[in-house]
């Protein structure tokens, strides 16, 4: 489990995974058109969920390209995440159609190796462990490793872009597509140490972004800002003010 993909969000911890790849523009699919690769991965997630006591899950595919930021989000029917889901920020929502999966339910019995008396089966109950509690325990176990990884990244990056609550921040702007024309840039910054912010306020701000607000977020010691190359780069003073919700 990668410590950089364990997010302690205001609504609860989320564990994730990431895979990097590059696609040519002509291979981009229109909104609402799921790919066979996505369906296969989603089937595996659904089976994993069933095998772990219907553990909550979702899947998202995100990439930057010539058209901007592309996001495909897949949620199971009846997911609590669908409640209050805001899609107004999407210019042209895809015509999403549900995929149906025939996911076998687990057999709560297992066959034990035969004994001299013959074959027999026993009932083995599923472990009664809260998914949220298990994830928090995982976050706690890898906490020190995550901090060490952040320390190494901070030392490697020599360019200081500013400070946040007195803590130095190092990083740089990176083109959204380093192999072709890019319409967006991403500022990736690393804090020298953690700064506690109101994460719930961050999430609420991102869901109600006005035209003059920055798309910026702080998670642990990583700060990101996404901007269009058609607009000037925001100053660090403006970025820090919005992160700290100062006016």
Secondary structure, DSSP 8 states (H G I E B T S, - for coil): --GGGEEEETTEEEE---------GGG---TT---HHHHHHHHHHHHHHHHTTS---EEEEEEEETTEEEEEEEE-TT-GGGTT---TT-SS---------------SEEE---BTTB--EEE-------HHHHHHHHHHHHHHHHHHHHHHHHHH---EEEEETTEEEEEEEEES-TTS--SEEEEEEEESS-----HHHHHHHHHT--TTS-EEEEETTEEEEEEETTS----HHHHHHHHTT--
